[in-house]
Amino acid sequence: MYDFYKISSTSPVVAKILIVNPVAQIMQDLRYMFITPQTITINQVFKSEWARLIPIAIVLATSILAVLYFKKRSPYFAEEV
């Protein structure tokens, strides 16, 4: 994975973009819990507890859009597959 210490010190904007990825956030949280509490998490990058909601919002928005798209295209599913 990424070395957030190097990335955050070099380019904070890139670190914010990378940590918003829901999978990266899960990995960083697991490192924080099981390996070392010195791991950088989304709270530290954005300096806010509310930042934890960003990856959750991304997953929810993607899921809602996928369901809406599937419902719209489901009558034609058999012909397109």
N, C-alpha and C positions, 0 to 999 in steps of 0.2 A: 504494500500500500504506500501511501505518501508519507514523507517525513514532514509532518505539519510544523515542527519546530523550525526547520530550514525555510519552508515555504512561507510561514507567517512572518518570519523576520525579513525575508526578501521581498515578498509582495503580499500585503494583507488582503488585497482585492482578490487575488487568485486563491488564497486560503479560504476566503468566504465563499467563493464559487464552488470549490471542491467540497467543503464541509456541508453544503446544502444538499448534496446528494444523500438520499435516505440510506443507502447501503453504507456509505462512508460513515455516516453518523452512527449507525448500528455497530460498525466495527470499532469506532473510537470509544463508544460507550462500553463495549465488551472489554477493550483494553484497559479502560479506566477502572472497571470493576474487578477484573481478574489478574491483571498484570501490575499496573502501577497507577496510582492516583495523579501522577504527573502528566498523564496523557492529555493532550489538548482536545477539548470537546467544543460543541457549537456554542455553549454558554460563554466560554472563554474567548472565542473568536469574535462573536458579536457583542460581548459584554452585556448580555441580557438573558434573563431566564425565559423570556417570551420567544427567543430565537429557536427554541426547541420545537415550536409549532410549525416552523417553515417546512421541514421535511414531511411532517404529517400532512400539512396542507397540500404539498405536491402529490403525495400518494392519493389523498382523497380526491383531488381535482382530476388526476389521471384516471382513477377508477370510475368516477361519475361520467367523464367524457367517453370512456370505453363502453359503459353500459348504454349510454344514449346512442352512440354510434352503432352498437350491436342491435339495439331495438329498431333503429331506422333501417339497417341493412338486412335484418333477419328474414324478411320475406324472399329475398333474392339469394340467400345463403347457399341453397342446394345447387343453383345454376352456376354460381361463381366458383364453387370449390371443385 
